[in-house]
Amino acid sequence: PQYSLIFEGSQVEDYTYVQSFFATYDTIQYQDKVIFTSTFYYDPLSSGQKEDLLEIRLGSLAQGFTAGDFRQLISFGIKPFSNGPNDGVEIIYYDKSENYKTWSTAFGAANQQDSQFNMSELFVLSGSDTTYLLYKFNATFNCILYDAAGNEKKVMNANYLGLIGAWF
């Protein structure tokens, strides 16, 4: 798994299969919805504590969803950005240069005019329609991230290669 992006004019390092950097996938319960996440994180060997670097939330489905529902949600193509935690794509970036300050497409004005998220590649890694499905995906995006105070920073030429999965 890897990612790279230009964050407010500065190239962020590209982490690719190096010791202590990992990708994971999970789900978040939100009211009656399930939100699917893909996270890239750093696990410092000295502390053993996880430090998130980049998280992508890829929309949500109602409880009791099927494998077909999941495949439709994460299909190829351009996806809308979310104004809330469950109705589209949300990008969350933890800026290590500012003590892992949180920036999100859903904070502040959440204005994503001229922004784009494109699911450009999708590969089934394992699973079945009756147990779970695990995908590797590649996404490219440009967006505006906001902090909790409403300040904004632009993300350009971003590329993310990660994992996403669901259990049925």
HUBELLIN-V786198 format. One record per run of one state. SS is the DSSP state (A for helix, B for strand, O for the rest). FROM is the first residue (numbers start at 1). LEN is the number of residues. If there is no record, write none. Layout:
BEGIN
ss = [SS;SS]
from = [FROM;FROM]
len = [LEN;LEN]
END
This chain:
BEGIN
ss = [O;B;O;B;O;B;O;B;O;B;O;A;O;B;O;B;O;B;A;O;B;O;B;O;B;O;B;O]
from = [1;2;8;10;13;21;31;33;44;50;63;67;74;77;80;81;82;89;96;99;101;105;116;128;132;147;152;168]
len = [1;6;2;3;8;10;2;11;6;13;4;7;3;3;1;1;7;7;3;2;4;11;12;4;15;5;16;1]
END
